[in-house]
Amino acid sequence: MSTVKHDNVTELSTQNLGALVELQRNKFRAEGEVTYATRIDRLKRLKALIVENKKEFATTTKREFNGARSYEFSLFSEFASKVEAIDYSIKHLKGWMKPETRKTNKPMNFLGGKSQVRYFPKGVVGIISPWNLPFGLTVAPLTSALAAGNRAILKPSEYVPETAALFAEVVPEYFSQDEVAVVTGGSDISQKFAQLPFDHLLFTGSTHVGAQVMQAAAKNLVPVTLELGGKSPVVIGRSAKLDLAGTRLTFGKLLNGGQLCLSPDYLLVPNELEELLIARVIDEAQAMYPNITENSDYAGIFNEKHFARLQSYIDDAVAKGAKLTIVGAENTRASADNRRMPLHILQNVTEDMQVMHEEIFGPILPVLSYADITEVPDIIEPRRNPLAMYYFGNDKGEQDYLLSHVQSGGVCINDITLHYVQEDLPFGGFGASGMGAYHGPEGFRNMSHSRAIYSQTMIDVLPIIGARPPFGEKFRNRIRKALGPI
């Protein structure tokens, strides 16, 4: 596997961004067919970038989290899983690239007509990635883009400037600028980036910013994939194994300090099981994290702005009557410079509380109870179309009821977030939680143009069915066959 290097020393944040898109598009057009061998080579180079730079990136991310980020969590979630995704794409790419034969209408099918769909690269893909998983959520969509034969320009979040700078330093060691380039800079650069005439734009972040990105992309009619998160509910059925549900819920809720787009946002539990499940969650949280404030396994809140935002949700809920339980610590924080916020469980939650209307993105767990499963869709509806719905239970009828009556980007049954790492499943939102998908075959197709191709022999079909003027009774009879009297 060869590594492409070049001596680019220009700060991409200051150069003409439009010229960068044109550079990649011109190279893309000159390249012609993006062969299977070329795509495999690019995927292998991306894999090498991950493996050879994992320590430096993971260490940098930990530093940008004020030291409160698990090194092991980074290696597992942002590096190991992405290598597995690349290996999966390499294994299946040849099959994805094969033309698909489609049926041809009568009478063209009897006269040599043939229909197929072929997947062509779109061209230049822009990728705007977030701060919470700054490496993984950059290379994951890049994997789909490269598998589909595209070139790409990356814009890491301005909130992780060290990671962005490291990308700008490392990527040129593996890719020429006309293959994969990195743009760094602040929010002003991000805004200009979203307005570029890409052939596809993928954004991961908040719903509010996602709407702005879509608006910016619309000026150039750029198709977008938006991964926006939302308030993902956990529904506990009466058939659930509470020990299992409590363990998996606690683990999922506290991953990365709750700062994941797929984090379980709030809990719905049968009335009579509420206290039992909460007791289980408390026990599990204390077992996993016996010490919070100095625990290297426990992620801190990313910055003071987000810490203050979370505290405001808690204060608002308590002021409006919520019962608060802080798990594993006496206070919200041990010191001014320590942002490891312990798990906050909120009970007696009501609709007028802010915590029920904003994506939490932190270790706060609101709990709502219900008497009958038929109440659940109406409870979820004000927070409609979350990125995920989690259901614990073994009642098939209950599962099917929720699947039929609650819309969400994805669903995970009897676990939390693990549908994300199934490479053969699409990952993406729906409605308020986003649009489009990547991962696996859906990622390949999303980043490709599915091109309809029809070929016909030299036989002239239209006169056979009377569809060329002057129109006669033969053509009218054909219309009547489809529509009835005319």
Secondary structure, 3 states (H helix, E strand, C coil): CCCCCCCCCCCCCCCCHHHHHHHHHHHHHHHCCCCHHHHHHHHHHHHHHHHHHHHHHHHHHHHHCCCCCCHHHHHHHHHHHHHHHHHHHHHHHHHHHCCEEECCCCCHHHHCCEEEEEEEECCEEEEECCCCCCCHHHHHHHHHHHHCCCEEEEECCCCCHHHHHHHHHHHHHCCCCCCEEECCCCHHHHHHHHCCCCCEEEEECCHHHHHHHHHHHHCCCCCEEEECCCCEEEEECCCCCHHHHHHHHHHHHHHHHHCCCCCEEEEEEEHHHHHHHHHHHHHHHHHHCCCCCCCCCCCCCCCHHHHHHHHHHHHHHHHCCCEEEEECCCCCCCCCCCCCCCEEEEECCCCCCHHHCCCCCCCEEEEEEECCHHHHHHHHHHHCCCCEEEEECCCHHHHHHHHHHCCCCEEEECCCCHHHHCCCCCECCCECCEECCECHHHHHHHCEEEEEEEECCCCCCHHHHCCCCCCCHHHHHHHHHHHCCC
